[in-house]
Amino acid sequence: MVFEKKKKSFFGRMSERIADAILARPSIDEEFMDELEEILITSDVGMDTTIKIVERLRNDIKKIGIASPEGVKNQIKNIIAEIMDKGEAHKLCAQIPLIILMVGVNGGGKTTSIGKIAHQFKNQGKTVLLAAADTFRAAAGEQLEIWGERAGVNVIRHQEGADPSAVIFDAIQSAKAKDIDVLICDTAGRLQTKKNLMAELEKMSKVITREYPEAARETLLVLDATTGKNAVSQAREFGGITEITGIVLTKLDGSAKGGIVITISDEFNLPVKFIGVGEKVDDLKAFDPIEFAGGIFDE
């Protein structure tokens, strides 16, 4: 299994606490439901999503006649998997040429994720080009070039402070001239200047539409799992700025509480496409909701 070695850290102690709560009682009663609700909320599952899970479990226990601890555990897994499952939307668009806009706040792992995604495409035999359109953060271009070298792909960049859309324009011309399969664009993450950021993203989108209308598009929002409920706020803010097609959830390798995955999938009806489980170039895994939910209780 993809998540076999590190799956416990995804959920912190959530799995152990739920299992202990089930085993501590001779029957599944309202006291257990209250404790389950508390466990989910303290594991960064949002209030509305938590209520949905608990109510669904309560109804399923009555409807299906679930009585055993194993049956309860399995049904919790089924409910969570169903909430997170967005079908084929979890996969990146297979059409080429493909342009991927990567958005997210500074420090969330955006540039690192770009390098890892580029590495995956390169391993699939696709040609990849990176565009360093985050021109306002100091050393952002240099950081992207380092990841470009690791992945073995070229980077188009301008000087610091240059117009991000000009970088996108030049990258598109290069991609077209060289028949590049995938162009991945880094973007600024200054959410505190929301108006400016929205204007930048709108301008980039217009350049892409005008210069490369035949290219398929993805806009991936990179969120840091360790920020907990703040990641939900970021999803809401960026969702209001641009149309997000999927989530990349980073830093699920440490003390992050994996309940945030469930919350984002539910509240925004967005597919999680990748999860970051480490710093190495291979430590970005395609997200499988069924496998992920199954990791809650698997030993």
Helices and strands as residue ranges (DSSP letters): H 7-10, H 14-23, H 30-42, H 47-60, I 61-65, H 69-84, G 87-90, E 98-103, H 110-123, E 128-132, H 140-151, E 154-156, H 164-177, E 182-186, G 191-193, H 194-211, E 216-224, G 225-227, H 229-241, E 246-250, H 259-268, E 272-276, E 284-286, H 289-294
